[in-house]
Amino acid sequence: MPRQFAPYHLRLDRLMWFAAPSPTYTRSWFGPFVERLLRGDRDTLRLLRHNPFPDGPPAHIRARVFRYEFTDWRGLRATGRWWRRTYVRDFTRPVARPVPLRPPGRP
């Protein structure tokens, strides 16, 4: 069964929850967050439960919005899933890791 953390909310989770209904809410922090993930910033990765990029920084990141609903008992027994999710829209276009600058005279 999913755990409940009421009334405490993890800060990043709460920020992400408010991001979907109001994209303007994210202007000040979401872009820098994605940039730091693309650079493999250790402090930023520590905000996540586990590092989704254990082999190094990702080449691209995109964000999508899904609607989550609890499954009913029949669905839970049939699939073992507590949640049913439905794709709503893309939140951001795919963002690429910046290409590092090469020193002059090097291929």
JONORDA-V171866 format. One record per backbone hydrogen bond with DSSP energy under -1.0 kcal/mol. NH is the residue of the N-H (numbers start at 1). CO is the residue of the C=O. If there is no record, write none. Layout:
nh: (NH/NH)
co: (CO/CO)
This chain:
nh: (14/15/16/17/18/19/20/22/25/26/27/29/30/33/34/35/36/37/38/39/41/45/46/47/48/56/61/65/67/69/71/76/77/78/79/80/84/86/88/89/91/92/95/97/106)
co: (10/11/12/13/14/15/16/18/22/23/24/26/26/29/30/31/32/33/34/35/36/41/42/44/45/53/95/89/86/84/82/72/73/74/75/76/69/67/65/65/63/63/61/59/103)
